Amino acid sequence: MKIIRQSSLGNIQVFSFLLFSATIIGTLISNYFFNIDYCAKERIYESKEVSKQFFHHFHLITSFACVILIALQLAFWNPLKLNSKRIGGRFRFNDRSVFLLLFTLLWYGATYCLCYLLKRILDDRTCNRTHNSVSGHFLFHSFYFIAIPYWFLTIGRLHNKQLKESEKLSTTSSPSSSSLKNQKSPKLKTNSKDKIPTMEPRNELRLIKRLLTENITTFLMIIFYGLYTYSSYVNLDKTWVDGFHSLRQILYGLILSFLSLYLLLFITSKCNNLDKKSSCFKLVISLGVFWIISILLLNYFNTRIPFKMFERVLFSLCYLFLIYFSVYRSKNLVESEKIKKD
């Protein structure tokens, strides 16, 4: 419990690394002692019309819709109150939240490029007519199963930080505080000295409780996440039971997912101040490098980009927003805070 009180995001990062390590070890052990190259159901000669039906992909579409709905809610989420009062209503647009959400979505896009490439390089056609080496279903569902709590905690921290800054500004700019500063009594000086160096330790459990209870719309997010978890479970169960992937292909999808998540959490933990231009630029550059590496590898192995033209244009616009935020918006945030402090 002590670890959770210190850093819940750090726990998620450690958890993703442990999952990655356990999946690697499990794959190596299974490769030598068990047969992991078999299908639960033979479907090589199954009609293509079955796989193109809408209800065949219903749970995958439901999970994807839940991710989009949760992301939209988090972009306008205003979870915390300041002195029992809410600033800006239950919903308030926050471009820092949008930056984090788009960064994660684009990070997954580059990860899926590697998944698509590995399908062709490994050339494992078990359980399918085409390249089926890495399970994209297990990659998607496991990635966002951890990414959504990561969004919740990170965006909640951003709001908590903003409230603390506004609370400091309100106390320093109030007339009562200015009159206290002008007084030169020794008691007031000792009290101010005691308060300045001491920082109240962050209680993660208390913050999580506030995030869950101070905005009733958070309950809607929990419902969407529960629906995502259920539809993901059903879809992954069908993926295995209906013979769409072998156990090896499932394990490869999980390995890629947990590795990508760990790198995402590691990079964002090192550049976690979205008010600073340098942090935003580092995140944008790291994301750009990841995409460049993925595209170069696809070209080197003569593999197409696994996205349609509409998706490429959408990804480009999202990346342009990240650049805009890094160049202009983060600078404006820092300057506005300096003006308020002055």
N, C-alpha and C positions, 0 to 999 in steps of 0.2 A: 504493500500500500504506500510505502514511503516513496517508491519510484514514481508511482502515479501522481502523487502530490507534487513532485518536482517537475516532471515534464511528460505529459501524455503524448505529445508529438514525438518525443524521443523514444517512447515506448513503441509507437507504431513503426518507427524506423528500425528499431531492434527486432520487432516482431517480423517485419518483412525480410530482414536478413536471416533470421532463424528459419523462416519458411523456405527461403531460397536454399539455405544450406541443407535443411532436412530433405528437400525435394531432390537435390543433387545426390545426397547420400543414398536416399531411397531408390533413385534410378540406377545407381551403380550396383547396389546390392541386388536389386530385382533383375538386372541384366545378367548377372552371373548365376543366380539361384532359381529364377522363375522364368516362365515364358511370358513376355510382355508384348509379343508381336502377334496377337490374335484378336479377332473381332467377336464381340458378344453375339452378333447376328450377321450372317452373310448377306450383303446387299449390293454386290458388284453388278448383278444383273437386274437390279431394281429399275423401274421405269423412271426416266428423268422428270416426267410430269408430276410424280409424287413429291419430289424435292422442291418443285416450283410452286406448290400450293401455298396459299396465304396462311392457313391454319398450321401448316408444317413449321412455319417460322413465327408463329404467334407469340410464343414466350420470349423469343429473342427480341422481337419488335417491342413487346411490353417492357422488357428490361431496358432497352435503349430509350424508350419514351420516359421511363422513370428517371434515368440519368439526366435527360434534357430538362425535365420538370424540376428536379432538385437543383440543377445548376441555375435555372432561371429564378427560382425562389431565393437561392443564396446571393444572387446578384443584387436583389432588392431587400435582403434580410436585414432587419434592424433589431437584434435580439435583446439588447441590454437597456436598462434604465439608469438614469443619473439622478440620485437622490429621490428615488421613487417616482421620477418623471421621465417620460420617453421623449427624446429629441427627434422630431421629424416623422412621427407616426410609426406604425408597425412595419411599413415597407418604405425603404429609402435607398435610392440608387447609390451604389458604392463602386467606383471604378477600380479601386484596389482589389476588391473581390473579383471583378470581371477579369482583371489581369491574371490573377491566380487560376481562375477557372479555365481561361483560354490557354494558359501555359500548360496546364495538365492535359487538356484535350489534344493540343498539338503534340505534346510529348507522347501521348498514346498513338497518335497518327504515325509518328516516326517509328515507334515500336512495332506497329503492325506492318510497316514496310519491311522490317527485319524478319518478321514472322512469315510474310509472303515470300521473301527471298529464301529463307531456310526450307520452306516447303519444296522449292525447286532444287536447291543444292543437295539436300538429303535424299530427294527422289524416292520417298517411301509412299507407295501406292496401296498399302494395306488398307482394306475396308473401303476402297474407292477406286474409280477409274482414273482419276486425276491425281496430281500431287497432293498428298495429304499428310505430310511429315510432321507438322506442328499444328496442334488444335487451336484454331482461332477463337472458338467458342470458350474454351477454358481460359484463354488469354484475356478475352474481353471481360467475362463475368468475374474472374478473380481479381483483375486489376481494379475495377470500379467498386468491388466489394470493400476494398481497403481505401480507395481514393475518396469515396464519399465521406467516411468519418474523418479523413485527413482534411477535406474541405471544411467540414463542420467545425473542427477544432481550430484550424488556422484562421478562418474568417472570423470566428468568435473571438480569437485573440486580437485580431486587427480592430474589432469594435471595442474590445476592452481597453486597448491601448489608446484609442481615440477618446474614449470617455475619461480616462485618467488625465490625458493632456488637457481636455476642456475643463475638467474639474480643477486642475492646477491653475489654469488661466483665470477661471472665475474667482478662485480664492485670492490670487495675487492682485487682481484688478478690482476687488471689492473695496469700498471705502473703509470698512472696518479693519481690513488687513493693512491698508496704507497708513491708517492712524496708529495702529500698533507698531508699525515700523518706525514712525517718527518718535515714539516714546523711547526714552533711554533708561528705563528702569532695569536693574541687573536681573530681576526675575524673568523679565521678558526675553532678555538676551540668552539666558541659560536655557529657557524653553525652546527658543528658536534654534539654538545650537544642537539641542538634543533631537529636534525633529528633522533637521536638514540631512545629517549623515545617515540616519537610520531609514532603511527602505522596508516597507511591509512585504514580507515574503509572499510569493504568489502561491495560492492554494488552488491546485488544479481541480480538485473535487468540488470546491465551492464554485469555481468558475463554470465548470460543466453543469452544475446544478442550476446556476443562473441562466445559462444558455438554453437549458431545457424548459425552464419554468417562466421566465419573464416575458416571453412572447408566445401567445397562444398559437400562432401560425407555425411554430416549430413542430407542433403535433402533426401537422399536415406533412411536413418533411419526414417525420418518423414513419408515417403511413406509407409514403412513397418508397422509403428505404426498405420497409418490410415487404412491400409488393415486389420490389426489385429482387430481394433475397429469395422470395418464394418462386418467382418466375425464373430466376437464374438456376435454382435447384432443379426445377422441373425440366428446363432446357438441357442442363448438363446431364441429368439422368437419362433423358432421351438420347443425347449424344452418345452415351456409352451403351445403353440397353439396345438401341436400334442399330448399333454397329457402325456409327459414322467415324469412329476413331478407335485405334488400338490403345492399350494402356501406355505404351511408349510415347505415342503421339500426344496423349493427354499430359504425361509428365513433362514433355518438352514444352508444351504450352504454358504449364505452371512455372517452369524454370524461367522462361523468358519474361513472364508476367512479374514474378517476384524480384527478379534482377532489375527490371525496368523501374518498379516501384521503389526499390532501395536507392537506386541512383537518383530518382526524382526527389525523394525525401532528403537525401544527402545534400544535393545541390541547393534545394530551397532552404535547408537549415543553415547553410553557410551564407546565403544571401537572403536573409529573412526580413530585412528592413525595406519595405516598398516605398518609403518616403525618400530614400536616398537614390540619387541618380546612378551611382556606381553599382548598387545591388541590382537594380532593374536591368542595367546594361549587361551585367554578368549573366543574369538569367536569360536574357534575349540572345546573347552570344552563344551560350551553352546549348540552347535550343536550336539555334541556327546551325551550329557545328554538328549536332546530332542528326538533323535533317540532311545536311550535306553528305555526311558519312553514309547515311542510309541510301540516298539517291545515287552516290558514286558506286556503292556496292551493287545496287540494282543494275546500273549501266554496265558495270564490269562483267557481270554474269548474264548480260543480255536479257534482263527481266524487266517487264514494264512496271510502272508505278501502279499500285493496286487501288487507284482512286479515279473516279470519273472527273471530267472537266469541271463540272459544277463544284465538286468537293475540293478540287485544287484551287479554284478561285476563292472559295470560302476560306480555306486554310490560309491563303495569301492575305486576304483581308484581315483575318484574325492576327496574323503575324505583324501586319502593318499597324494594327492597333497597339500591340505590345511595344513596337518601336516608338509610336506617338506618345504612349504613356511614359516611356523611359526618357524621352527627350524633353517633353513639355510638361506633362502632368506632374511627374515626380518633382521636377524643379519648382513648379508653382506651389506644391504642397509644402516643400521645405521653406520657400520664401514667405509664404503666408504664416507659417508657424513662427518664423523669426520676427515678422512684423508684429504678431500678437504678443510675443515675449517682450519686445521693445516697448 
